[in-house]
């Protein structure tokens, strides 16, 4: 049954099953084996088909694999139905998006946005004092000119001068609003690399296939495709029943303190806690794995900690050095960190495990041994550990699942003949969704406690004394603190199954409808597998947790498969976006808005 049939009914739709249960899997295996044995006995006793001895064995093996593969597809990662908007306007909008005239408009919209260098910096001064903020005023003027219907229909409030908060007010106040987010800012272009770009980084050059420039992929394409979708719907006369809110921060690339943090506070005051049915921001995209196309909405985010490690000890002349200088002690402490990485283990509760199940259930070319390892891991702790042993040989998988540590900054000393009195380093942690900020601090403290005693250092961790060594008797000191006061606990995980997963279900159906429509495929068919994903970084949604009851989806439908021949250049030289990818993103947002407006179950 099509998901759209239930669009106006407040009932659960098709519900994907949870990961394979040990009991269900065991029963399936047992039944398959019994059937196979019966088949072998029948064949061997009658010899009707005159098989060789190897024939029934091979037949049985194929029989088992066929049944288990079918079971895997159904149980490991079942899919929600495709969700096609009932509003006939969707077809008309799709036809417009496919025209050359609209393609030209889309190119100009994004290229114009790229030409305004809205760079954000870690050392931004206060708004109104730092002149580097002024470029955002030009960007706002550009948006006003480029999207006249958006600005004549939606209300706009500027938060902290440069962040934009739009409201598209619906006619039915009983429906929870939806928050759609993006960010205006881009990472700076390193001046020394400007000459390395194929086209100037702020030219917005279109070569007939790709639009080039900083922000083409991250995240002006997300912002522009969202505004383009709304402008297109307004041109078609569409009026919303549900309220949609757009939040565009101005410093996502610099942790969002001036932008999303202030937006979050403003929206909490205007709309209240848990006011939004769900939130959509940048994040996962479309990519190919094991011969299958997957879309991976981010349903969680890691926590974050920049641990500052300060060491102090007596100074003096370098001609009479101690056994260990302050820098030497700090170096030894940092080596201890690197010699003791955070332990990582596979857990069925991790988002990554859900992704693996989708690979096993739908990956056409996934190696049989890997698929079997994933399937068996659902019913055996030993198999789960073995799966981890296989996958954690790849550092990328370790980073996706576990808590990471990276020594990124170090400083100490002022002169070559003066013993350094102080030295510090910053250790960056990305905290596993299955861990906590407190657990990471405790582990770091335990890791260096022994060495602090060895070097006779008093030890204070986040304001609390750790060692018994007093300041008067200590040779020096070791202090742990939050380097930039931007620590973050792991985000709540968005439900992907069950009665609380309706936003994920709606997004999943929208993704599939968009993918099919943009390629002229049968609308109700499943040509893309939607799998839970987890971005490696953090988004502006870190400041929006209180606005929705755990319903945050990080996804803007960027097709990473379009970058097979040319890299996307995100955060580096030659950032670009194929025009087809932009057009599909616009189609995605029109589909999402129409589906959400029709839904009565979110």
N, C-alpha and C positions, 0 to 999 in steps of 0.2 A: 504494500500500500504506500502510496506517495505521502511524504511528510506533509505536503501542502494541504492534504485533505483535513488534517487536524489543526490547521493554522488558527482557527477561531475557537478551539476547544481547550479548556484548561485541564488537559489530561496528558499523562506521559506518552511520548511517541515511541518509536522503535528504540529499545534500550540495548546497547551493546553489553555483552556479558563481561564479567570481570575476568582477570587473568585466570588461566587454566587452574582449576582446583585439583589437588592431588587425587581425591576420590573419583572425580569425573574422568580424569585422565586414566587412572588405573583401571576403571571399569571398561573404558573404551579399548585399551590395550588388551585386556583379558578377553573381551568378546571377539576382537579381531584374531587373536591367537587361536582361540577355540575354533572359530570358523575356518581358519587356515588349516588346522590339523584335520578337521573333518574333510575338507576338500582334498588334502593329500591322501588320506586313507581311501577316499572314494576313487580317486584317480589311480592310485597304485594297485588297488584290489581289482578293479575292473579292467584297467589298462585299455579303456575304450579308445583313447586317443593315441595310444602307442607312444606316449612320451618317453624320452630318455629320463634317466634318474635326475639329471640336472634340470629338466624342464619344469616339473612340478615345484621344485625348490625356487627357481627363478620366478615362476608364476606366483607362488605364495609371497615371495619378497615384494613383488610389484603390487600384489593385492594389499599387503599390509601398509606399504608406503602410500598407496593411493588413499586408503581409508584414513590414515593418520594425517596425511596432508590436508585432506578435506576437513577433518576435525580441527586441524590447526587453523585453517582459514576462517572457520566458523567461530572458533572459541578464543583464539589468541588475540585477535584484534578485529572484532566485528565492527561494521560501519553503520553510521546513521544514514537514513534515506537522503537522497538528493532533495534539496528544498528550492523549488522554482517559485518565484513570486506569482501570485494569482493576478495581480494587476497587469492588464495588457500593456501598460506603459513600459513594462520591462522589455518587451520585444521591440517596441519603437525606439527606446533608448539604445538598445543593442545595435539596431540598424544604423543609428546616427554615429555611434562610436566606430563603426566599420567604414565610414566614408573618408575619402581623402581630405575633404574640407575640415572635418573634425580632427583628423590627424594633424593637420597644419596648426589648428588652434591649440592642441595639446602640446605640440612642440614649442610653440611660442610661449605658452603659459609657464612651462618648466624652464625654458631657456631664459626667460625674463627674470624668473626668481633666482636662478643661478648667478646672473650678472650682478646681483647685489650681495657683496661679500659679508654676510652676517656671521663673522667669526666670533667664537667665544673663547675666553682665556681663563686659565686657572687663577690668574692674579687680577681679575677684574676688580676695579675699584667700585665704590657705590654709584648707583645710577644717579645721573645729574652732576657727578664730579669727574668720572672717567669718560673722556671724549670718544672712546671706542664704542660706546653704546649707541652713538648717534646713527649708525648705519641701519639700525632697526627701524627708525622712523621712516627712512626711505623705503624699506621693505614693506611697511604698513601702507604707505602711499601706493606702492605698486599693487598690492593685493586689492585695495579699494578700486583702482582703475581696472584691473584685470577681471574682477568678478563683481560686476555691478548689481546683479540680482541677489547675490548672497548678501551684499551689504545693504540693500534696500529692504530685504525681507527678514533677515536674522538680526537680532540685537547684538551689539558688540560692547563689551566692557574691557577696558585695558587695566590689567592688574600689575601693580608695581611698574607702571609706565610702558613696559615693553612686552609683557605677556598678554596674549589675546584670549578672551573668553567669549565665545559666541553662543547664543541660544536660539534654536529653531523651535519656536513654541508650538506645541501640538494642541489639537482641539479637545482631547480627552485627558483631563488632569488625573484620572484614576490610573492611568498607565505610568509605570515607573519610567523616568527618562533614561537615556543611554548616553554614555560619555565616549566620545571619539577623540583621540589625542594624537599629536604629532609635535615636532619641535622645529623652530625656525632657524636655529643656529647650526653652524657647521664647524668642524675642526679647522684650525688655521692651516694655510698652505705654507710650508717651510720655504722662505724666500730663496734659499740655495737650490731648491728642487724645481722652481718655477720653469726653468729652461728645459727640464726633462719631460714636461708634459707634451703630448702629441699636439694638443691645442691649448691655448692659454687657459689657466684654471678657472677664470671667471668670465670666459667668453660665451658659455652656453652654446658652443658650436654644434650644429647638427650636420652630420655627414651623409644623411639620407637613410641611415640605419640607427645611429646612436646619438644621444645628446651627451655632450662632454662638459665636465666642470665639477668643481667642488659642491657637494650637496645633491648631485644628480641621483645618487642612490640613498644617501643618508643625510637628512631625511626630508629634503625638500620635495622629493618625488611623492612621499607619503602625504605631506601637507597639501601639495598641489593636486594630487589625484582626488583627495577628499573634497576639496573646494570645487574642483572641476565636476565631480559627480553631482554635487548639490546644485551648482549653476545649471547643469544639464537638466536635472529634474525640475528645477524651477522654470526653465524655459519651456518645458513640456506641460506646465500648469499643475504640477504635483503639490499637494498640501498634506502635511503630516498630521496624523492623529496623536502620535506619541511625540513627546519633546526630545529633541536631540541637542546635546551640548558638545561644543568643540573647545578643546583646551590646547593652546599652542604655546609651549614654554620657550624661553629665550636663551637658556644656557644648559641644556641637557648634557652637552659635551663637557661641561665643567661642573657636574654634580647637581645642577638645578637649584642652587640656593636662592638665586634672584628670581627664577622663573617658576618651575613646577611646585617648589615648596610654598611659594606665595599663592599660586593658583589653588593648591590643595586646601590651604587655609580659607581662601575666599569661597570656594565651592562648599566647604563644610559649613560655613556660616550661612550661605545662601540656600543650600538645598538640604543640609542636615546629614547626619551619619547614615550610611547604608541606603542613600537615596536613589542610587542608580541600579538599574537591573543588571547591567554589566558594563565593563570598560574595555575598549579596544585601543591598543597602542602599537607602535612599531615592534617588530620581533621576528618571529619565524617566517619562513618563506617556502617556496616550492623547489624541490630538488629530486634528483634521481639516485636511488640506492638499490643495488642488487636487481637491476633491470626493471624497477617499478618506480613510478612517480609518487612521491610522498609530499604532503603538506604538513608542516609541523608548527601549529600554534604553540607559543610558549605559555605554559600553564604554571610556571614557578620561576623564581629568581633566587640565586644564591645570596647569602649575606655578605657583608663586606667589613673589613677592618684594616686600617693602615696602622700597624703597631710601631710606635716610636721606641727605640731602644737607646737610652742615654747612659753613657759611662763617663764618670768623672774620677780623676785621681790627681795627685800632686804634680805640679809642673817643675820646671827647673831648666838647667842648661844641658844641652844634648851631649856635652863632653863627659858627663857623669850620669849615664842612663840607668834606670832600674832594669830588672829582669824583663819586665813587661810594661810597655807604655800604655797609655789609655787606648790608643789606636790598636795596639797589639792585643789587649784584652778584648776590645770590641770585636776584633777579627776572629778571635777564638770562639767567642759567643756565637757569632754568625755561622761559623763552621759547624758548631753544634746543632744549630737549626737545620742546616742542609744535610747533616748526617742523620737527622731524625725527621723525615717527612711524615706527614699525617698518614696514619694507616687508612687504607681504603678497602671496602668489601662490597660485594654485590648484594643488594637488598631488593626484595620484591616491592618494597614501598617507594622506591626511587622512581622519578619520572623517566630516567634513562632506561629502566627495566621495561616500562610501558612502551617506549620506542622500540626496544629490541623485540618485544612480542609482535609488534606490527611488522618489523622486518621479517621475522620468522613466519608469520602468517601470510604475508603477501609478497615477499621478495621473490621474484621469479628465478633469479640466478644465485640466491644465497647458498653457500656451500652446505651440503647435506649434514656434515658433522657439526657445523655451527648451528644449523637449524635444530638438530636433535638436542644439542646442548641447551639451547634456549627452552625447548619444549620440556625436557626432563627437569630443568631447574625449578619448574613450578611444583614439583612433587617430591623433591629431595634436597635437603640442605647440602649434602655432599655435591650433588650436581650443580647447585647454585654456586658453591665455592669454586668448582671446576670452571664454570662459565666465567667467573671473575678472573681466574688465573689466565684464561685464554685472552680475554678482552683487555685486561690491564697491562698487557705487554705493550699496548699502544698508549703513549702518554696523553693523547687527546682524550681517550676514554677515562683515564684517571682524573683528568681535570674536570670532565663533565660530571662525574659522580662524587668525588671526594673534596675535601677541603684542601686548598692549595696554599703554597707560600712562595713568595718571590722577594728577594732582597733587591729593592729598586733604587734606593737612595742611600748615600753614605757621605759623611762629612766629618772632618776633624783636623786640627792643627792649623797654625797660622804662620809658622816660620820653620825653615829647615834646621835651625840650631836651637829651637825652643821645644821642650817637651810639651806635648799637647795636654792641656788640663781637662778638655772635654772632647768627646766624639759621639756622634750618633748615627744611627741607620734607621731606615724605614722598611719594614717587612710587610708586604701586601698580602692579605689573606682574602680568598674568595671562599665563603663558608658554605659547606654542603647543606642542602635543604633538610637533611636528616640530622644535622648538628645544631649548634647554637653559638651565639656570641660568647656566652659565659664559658662554654666548654672549650672554645678556642683559647680564651685568655688563660684558663686554668692549665691547659696543656702547655702553652708557651711558658708559663711560670714554672711548671714542673720541669720542663726541659732545661732551663738555665739555673735552677735553684742550686744544684750541686756545684756548678762552676762559680757561681757567686760566692759560695762559701770557700771554695778553693782559692779564689783571688782575694779573699777577705773584703768583700764588698757588702755594704748594707744594701738591701734589696726592697724596693717599694714597687708594687704592681697596682696601677690604677688607684693610687692613694692609700693602699693597704700595705702595712709592713709584712714582709715575707720571711726574712731571715732573723735570727736572734742576735746578729752582729749590730751593735749600736754605732751610731754615727761617730762617737768619740773614739772608739777603738778600731773602726774600720779603716782600711787603706784607701778606699774610695767608695763610690756608690754606683748602683745600677737601678735605673728607673724605667718602668713601662708606662706608656701613656698612649692616648689616641692622637695620632700625629696631626690630623686635620679636623678632628671633631665631626667626622662624617661616618662613623660606624653604623652598621645596619644589620639587623637580624634577618634570617632568611624569610622570604615572602611566603604568605599562605599559598598552598597549592590549590589551584582551581579544579573543582570536580569534573571528571570526564565521563562518568557513568552514574546511573541512578537518578533519582528524582531531582537532585540538586544540579544536574548537569545540563539543564535546558539551554543556557547560553552557549555552552560548548557544542551542544547538538545543533543549535541554530547556525552557529558559525560553520560547523562541519558541513551541513547541508548547503550553505551559501557558497563555500569554497568549491564544492563539487559542481554546483550549478554554473558558477562562473567559469570554471575550467572547461566544462563541456561546451557551453555556449560560445566561448571565445574561439573554440577550435571547430565548431560546427559538428560536434559529436552528439549522439543520442542523449537527450537531456537527462533521462532517468537512469542512465548507465553509470557504473562506478569505474572511472578511469584514473582517478587520483585517490590515494589512500591517505586519510587524515590520521595522523599519529600525534600523541602528546609530545611536545618538545620542551627544551629548556635552553634559553639564550645563555651565552657565556658571560654576558655583561648585565648591567642594570639599566633600566629605563626610567622615564619620569614617573612611572606608576608607583615607584617607591614612596611617593608622597600622597598617593591616592587610596591607600589600603582602607581607610575609614569610610570611604565614599561608597563602597560596594561590599556586600557580604561575601567576600572571597571569590568574586566573579571577575577576574582580570584575565584578558586574553591578549597576548602579545603577537600580533600578526597583521601584516598589511598586503599579503598576496604578491610579494615580489618574486618573480620567476628567475631563480638563480641559474636555471638551465640555459637561459639566454646568454650566459657568459662563458660558454664552452670554448670559444676561440679567443676571447679577450677577457681578462679579469675585470672585476667590477671596480677595482681601485678605491674601495672604501677606506678612508683614513690615510690614503697614500696617493702616489702619482697616478694620473690618468683615470680619475673617477668618471664613470659614465653609466648610462642606462639606455638599453635598446628601446626604441619608441613602442614596439609591440608590448614590452613589459609594462610601460606606462599606461597604454590603452587598456591592458587587462586589469591593472590596478584600479583604474577609473570604473571599469565595468564591475569589479568586485565591490566597490563602495556603493554603487547604485543598487546592486543586488542586496547587499547587507542592509541598507536603509529601508528598502522596500519590504524585505522579509521581516525585519524587526518591527516595522510599522504595522504589518499585518498580524504579527504574533500576539496571542493573548495568554501565552504560557510562560513568558519571561517578565 
